[in-house]
Amino acid sequence: MPAEQIRYRLTVLQRLLPMLPTIVIVMSSQVVFRLEGDPTGPLLVSAVVLCGVLPLLGLITSWSLGITLTPSAAVVHAFRRRTVPWSDVQAIRIEPLLGSRTVVIYEAGGRCTRLRAPSTGILSWDRDFEEKFHTIGRWWLDHRGPDWIPVPPPWTPWSGPPERQGSRIPGA
């Protein structure tokens, strides 16, 4: 029995990793202040707030990032929620971005949507990234509809010369 919808989100490690530099800086500053004998009361409170509250806020805000696959559309959950009907999707590809790889959805109107999840990179590895990408692609192929037709890409000057109807060489 096929699922009615599939949801992909960032992994827990991918959500916690952006908070790691803040935690390291705050904790190392606490050690330095303790070794120098400075009063650490107010700094300790700020350290607890930064190390305890910021990661929690990061987990909460990044929890909603991702994509939900439904039979009629892909619901992209970013800072704004957007619905992309499968009939408008022209391609789904993996593209590199700053040392990581993300899934990009190309629409018929020329808009491309880079998904926040699934993604993978050196520090934020997702071992199931390839499987998630293939699932999104299969879901699109299965649900785009029988009347779907590809939209030809617009001609641009850097895509090469336009095709010619005839040859100018005599005898060719």
BELGI-V277077 format. One record per backbone hydrogen bond with DSSP energy under -1.0 kcal/mol. CO is the residue of the C=O (numbers start at 1). NH is the residue of the N-H. Records with the same first field share a line. If there is no record, write none. Layout:
CO = NH + NH
This chain:
6 = 69
8 = 67
11 = 15
12 = 16
13 = 17
16 = 19
17 = 20
19 = 23
20 = 24
21 = 25
22 = 26
23 = 27
24 = 28
25 = 29
26 = 30
27 = 31
28 = 32
29 = 33
30 = 34
31 = 35
32 = 36
33 = 38
40 = 44
41 = 45
42 = 46
43 = 47
44 = 48
45 = 49
46 = 50
47 = 51
48 = 52
49 = 53 + 54
53 = 57
54 = 58
55 = 59
56 = 60
57 = 61
58 = 62
66 = 77
67 = 8
68 = 75
69 = 6
72 = 86
73 = 70
74 = 84
75 = 68
76 = 82
77 = 66
82 = 76
84 = 74
85 = 88
88 = 108
91 = 106
93 = 104
95 = 102
97 = 100
100 = 97
101 = 120
102 = 95
103 = 115
104 = 93
105 = 113
106 = 90 + 91
107 = 110
111 = 107
113 = 105
120 = 101
126 = 129
128 = 132
129 = 133
130 = 134
131 = 135
132 = 136
133 = 137
134 = 138
135 = 139
136 = 140
137 = 141
138 = 142
139 = 143
140 = 144
145 = 148
156 = 159
169 = 172
